[in-house]
């Protein structure tokens, strides 16, 4: 779920040379257009929100074909006079006749929408949408160049993400050690984030999206959300059904699923993707494992246990334990395009070399080769989830979930569970879990991929069924999300919806 489409775009290119992110080239669109500013849409806006909805945007060039602006939003939407935050927005104006704006979100929570659009526009949207829409990326509150959650410096992040526990895995001492680290991290976030932590919620971010829609001069929101962005989009539709234009939610999160069930379903999803990778690896003739898929998975489990007991030293002195190795594995499972690099990482690890595995884990965590952190995705991810998901304290339910993971995801299970870091978050959660119907909104497209490891297909089925006018499109295949991944059936349906308001048949199945 976290890093979502942005991860796949960068990883597939970056892993080619193990030298950093190489993003797709921006489609040619001729000379940059003059910056356009339309009058904001303030119809029906409450008096205390007019200073926000009535603001005029100032655009500045921020790359060939792109312009950027800042939008001022209320810190607390329930009390708009109590402070302000800044939202960073990027725009690529339509290369043809614009039908309006298309707002996008790459997921996470915590991924930068500004970076997605500015650095990999043609990964985010297809050429027909680039021609016909002003494509908009934004960093949600708490993320990136917007008013951001800030926790630890680079050395502190390394300690938090990579330091190996001293206690034995699964013991009370191990849990206490992890929880102490989570509390130190949470307290640093509270101290360094300028008071924004209690307001980093999906509901507030959805309200921010309506503000962005209005100040762009659009009377309805057209929106393409990936992964966590589907929850953000569905939340928007529930809050503003009369303003919901054409919404596509790709790689859906089920808003009714509890935090415990989210963890279990994702564990099973990644195990399924790992088995699909292993079959492909064995079929390739260049796999570091042998035998059947079951035998190869058992050997991978043995590798993880070995690394857990005897961590591998990297060239920069860091030690790779099983948790970091599992992070690298998960990072590569977001797209079948990355399976070659997973094979390289596992082959090296079997020989005692964690170089490529660390590269994958670092990419997932937003860590550059020089030890700096390229973004605050880890911090924002924690902030949103700890405010959106109620903390669950039911030992019987936790035991049942752990048993489900152990049975359905035996390779991943030992490195999946642990104490809930949100137990020590400085503020109580305000979010609830429940179905979203978005009554009053028009048709909303939900795209699900059958073996999506991060947002399993059953969640897309569920969300499409909850929405009053949900329409499910199924992409049969591997990897995270379905649009603009080379499946012409999915792409045509999504683009016809955005361009012509053509609603595909519910249940369209794209092989």
N, C-alpha and C positions, 0 to 999 in steps of 0.2 A: 504494500500500500504506500509506504513512504518513498519519496523521490520519484516514483511512478515513471511517467513517460520521459521526463527529463533524464533520468538515470539511463534508460535504454538508448536514447539518442547519443549521449556522450560516451557510454561504455562501449558500444559497438564500434565506434570510431577510434576511441582512445586506446583500446586494447590492441589495436593493430600494431602500434609501435611502442606501446607501454611508455609513452612520453607525454601524456596529457590529453586534454580534450581537443578533438578536431571536429568541428561541427559542419553540418551540411552547408553547401553554398546557398546563398540567398538567391532565389529566382530573379532573373533579369526583369526589370520593370521600367527601363528607360530612365529619363532624368527624374530626380526627386520632385514630387509635387509641392507647390507652395502649401505651407501649413494652414489648415482650415480649422476654424473655431465656430461652432454653432451655438445658438442661444440655448441655455440650459432649460430643461423641462421642469417647471416648478408647479405645474397644475396640481391642486389639492394638497400641497405641502403645508404642514403645520408651521405656525409662525416661528416657533423656537428652532425649527430646522431650516428655515429660509436662508440664513447666512451661509449654510453649507450647500444646499441645493442650488442657490443662486450664484455661486462663485463662478468667475470667468477664468478659463484655463489659459495659461501661457505655455506654448509649446516651443521647445528648442531642439535642434537637430542633434541626434545622439547616435549617428552611424548612417551610412549611405542608405537612404530609403526609410529611415526611422526618425521619429521625433518623440520626445519625452516630456512629461509634465508631472507635477505633484498635485494631489488632491487632498484638501484638508477635510478630515472627518471627525465626528465627535469621539472622544475617548470612550464615553459611556452613552450609548444610544438612549438609555432610559432617562439620563440627565444630561442633555446636550451642552449645558452651560458649565459643566464641571471639568472641562479640559479638551484638548484637541490632539489628534495624531495625524501623521502624514502618510499618504498612500502613494507609492511610486508607480507610474503608468507609462507604458511604451505603446506606440502606435505605428503600424505599417499601413499607410493609406492604400486603398484599392488601386490596383494598376489599371483598372477599367472604370466603368461607371459604378459608383458605390451604391449598394443597397442599404447601407447603414453600417453599424459597428457589429463586430463579432467578438465578444469577450471570451477569453480562454483561461483555463486553470490547469496546471500540469499535475496536481496532486500533492502528495505528501502525507499529512499536512506539513508544510514547511518548504516545498519546492518553489523556486522563484519563477513567476510567470513572466517577469521582465526578461530574464535571461533566456527562457524558452523561446520567446518570440524574437528577441533581438539577435540571438546567436544560432537559432536552428528553426527558423520560420517554416521552412518547407518540410520539416519533420512534424511540426505541430498541426499544420493544415495543408490541404492539397492545393494545386495550382488554380483550380476554378474558384476556390474560396478566396485565395489571395487576389485574384482579379476582381472579384465582385464585392468584397467587404473590406472595410477598415479593420484589420485584425489587431485586437487589443490584448496586451498582456499586462498583468499587474502583480505586484507583490502584496499578498494579503497582510493585514495588520500582524505585526510580530515577525515578519519575514523580510530578509534581504535588505533592500534599499528603503523599504517603508520603516515606520517606527518599529524597531526590531527588538525581539527578545535577545538579551545578551547575558551570557553566564560566565564562562571561564576563558582565559587566554589559551593559546595553542598548547602550551605545556600542560595546562590543567585539563584540556580536552583529551590529550594523549593519556594522561593518568586515568581519567574517567573511563575512556573507551577501551584502553588496551592493557592497563595494569592487571596482572594476574592475581586472583585471590590467593591468600596464603592458606586458607582453610580448605578442607576436602569438600568437593562438590556434593551438594545435597544435604550437608549437615546444618544444624542450627547456627553454628559459627560462620559457615559460608553465607547463609542467608543474612545474618547480622552484618557481615562485612559488606555485602552488596548494598544492603539498605542504608548503611552509614555513608557509602559513597553516593548513593542517590540523594540522600539528605544534604550532603555537602554541595552537590550540584544544584539542588533546588534552592538552597539558601543563596548561592552565588547568583542564580537567575533573578531572585527577588531583589537582591542588593544592587544589581547592575542594569536593571531593565526599566528604570525610571517610572515605576508605578503602573506599568501596563499589564502585568500578568493576569490580574483578575478579569480583564476585559478581552483576553485572547480566546475567543470562542467562535464557533462556526456561525452561530446566529448573528453575532456582531459583524462577522465577515460578510455574511449574506446581505446585511443591511448596507455595508460598505459598497457592495456590488450595485445595489440600487442607486446609491449616490453616484457612483461612476457612470452608470447608465444615463442618469439625468443630466449630469454636467457635460456629457458628450453630446447632449441634445437629442437623444433617442427616447421615444415614447414607450418602447418595449425593449426587453433584453433578449438579444440573440446570444446563445452561450454554448460553448463546447467545453465540457469538463471531463478530465481523465481521473480515474481512481478516486482518491479522496475528493477530487473536484466534483464527482457525482453527488456526494453527500452535500457539498456546498450548493450545487445547483438545485437539488431537490429541496433543500431548506429554503432557498430563494423562492422556488415555486410555491411552497406552502405559505410563505410570508406575503408574497406579492403575486397571487395568481393572475390578477388583471394586468400585470406588467410583464408576465412571462410570455415571450414571443416564441421563437423556435429554439428549443433546448435539446441538446444531445448529451447523454450521460454515458460515458464509455468506460467499462471496467468497474461496474457498480459496487458500492458498499451498501449493505442492507442496514437501513437506519434503525431497524427494530432489534438487531442482534446485540446482545450484551458484550461487554469487553471480554469476558471469559470465553464466550462462544466465538468471538472474532479470532482470538488466539488459537483456539482449537481448529477452526476451519482453515485458517491460514497454514497451520502446521501440516495438516493433511494435504492442502493444496501444493505446498512446496515439496512434500514427499512424493506426490504424484508427478510433479514436474521433474524431480530428481530421477525418478524411475524412467521417465520418458527420455531424459538426457542419457541415462546409463545404457538404455537399449541402443540409442543412436551411437554412443561411444563404442559399444561392443561391436556393432555392425560396421564401424568404420575401419576396423583392422589396425587402428593406431591407438587403442585404448590401453591405459596402464593397468586395467583390470581384466580378468578372464572369467570364463564360465557363463552361467546364466545371469540374468538380471538379479535374482535373489542372492546368488553367490557374490556378485560384484558389489551389491549394496552391503552385504555383510563385511566384505573386505574394506569398503569405505568406512563403515562403522568402526572397524578395528583401527584404521588410520586415525580417525577422530579421537578414539580412546587413547591411542599412543601419543598423539600430540597433546592431549589433555594431561597425561602423566609426565610427558617429557617435551616441553615446548621447544619450538624451533627458533633459532636465532637468525634474525634478519641482518642484512649488511649494514644497516644503520644502528644496530645494537638492540633494536626492539625484539621482544620475544613473542612468538605467535603461539597462543594456546588454542584450544578447540573452539572457543567462542568466536575468536577472530576468524578462524578458518571457516566456521559455519557462516559468518557474515559474508565472506568472500564467495562462498558457494551460492548463497541466496542472491547476492548481487548479480551473478551470472545467469541465474535462472529466470530473470525477468524477460529474456528474449532468447529464442533458439539461435539467433545470430551470434550469441556470445558463448555457445557451448564449446567451440574450439579453444577458447581461452580458459574455460573451466578445466578442460582436459590438460592443458599446459600447466595450470596451477596444481592440479592433483598429481600429475606426473612428477613435478618438481618436489612437492611435499613428501611424496613417497621416498625421495632421495635426500630428504632433510633440508630442502631449500624452500623457504616460504616467500620468495620474491614476488611471484605473480599473485599468489594468494593475498599477500599484503596489498598489492596494487588494487585488487578487486575490493577488498575490505575498505581500503582508504577511499576509493572512489565512492563507495556507498556512504561513507561517513563524511564526505566532502573535504578530505584531507589532501593537500597538494604534496608533491614529492619533496618540497623544501621544508615540510613540517608545519606550514601554515594551513589554516582552514579557509576554504574558498567561500563558504556560506555559513549560515546559522541554521541549517536545516535540522540538525539534531536538537538544538534548543527549542526551535519553534514546534517541531514534532511533539516533543514532550509537553510543551505548554498547552497546545490545543487538546491533546488526548486527555491530559489530566483535568481539564476544565469541561470537556465534552462528555466523558464517560463516568458515570457514578462509580465510586469505589465499591467493590463487592467483597463482603466479609462473610463468606459462607463456606466453612471448611468442607462440608459434605459436597457442595457443588464443585469446589476446587479439586477435591479428590476425584470426583467423577470425570472432570475435564482432563486431569492428568492421565487417568486410566484410558480415556478415549484417544489422547495423543500417543500414549505408549503403544496402544494396539494398532492405530492407523498410520502412525508415522514413526516407526521404531528407530530409524536412522537419525532423525532430527530430534526426537523426544528428549534425549539426555541434555541437550544444549538449548532447549526452547523455554523451559519453565524456570521460574525464580520469583523472588518477592516482587510485588507490584510497586514500582518506584513512585506511583501517584499517591501511595499511602503517606508519603512525607512531603507532598507538594504543599506550598505555603497557604494555598487557598482551596476551599472546598469546591467540588465540581458544581456547575450550574446546569449542565446539560442533562437531558433525559433520553432514553432510548424508546422508540416507538415507531409505528408505521407512519409513512408520509403519503398522503393521498393527493395533495395539491388540488383539492376540489376547486373548480372554476378556471383552472389553467387549461390550455389547449393540449393537443397531442404532444407527448414528450418521448423522444426516442431513447431507448436503453440498449446499449451494445454490450454483449457478453461473449467472451471467448471460452471455449469448452474446457481447456486445460490451463486457464489463467491461474498461476500459483498465488499471486498477491491478492487478487479480488476474485475468488472462485466463482464459477459460472452460476452456482445456485443463488448467489447474491443478486446477480442481474435478473434472474428469473423472479426472485422475490420482489425486488423494487418495481419491476415492470408490472407485476401483479397488484402491488399496493396502489400505484398511481391511478387516479380515476381514468386518465387517458394515456396510460403507459403502452408503448409499442416496443416489443422485443425484437432485436436483430441478433442472430446467433452467428458468430464466426467460429467455424470448426477448425481448431488448431491449437498451437502452443503459444505461450508468451502472454505478456501483460498488455491488455487493451486490444482493440480490434480495428479502429479506423486508421487509415493512412499507413497500413502495414503490408500493402501489396495485394490485398484481397479486393478485386474490382467490384464484387457484389456488394460488400459492405460500403466501400467508398462511394459507389454510385447512389446507394440508398441515402446515405448521410448527406451527400452534396445536393441531391434532388430535393431533399427536405429543406435545406438551408436556402437554396437558390430559387426554387419554384413552389415551396410549401407543399410538395408532394409527400404524402404520408404513406410509407410502405405498409404492406400487409403485416399485421401483427404475427410474429412467429417466423418471419423470413429467416431462412437457414442458408448460410453462405459457406459452401464447402471450400 
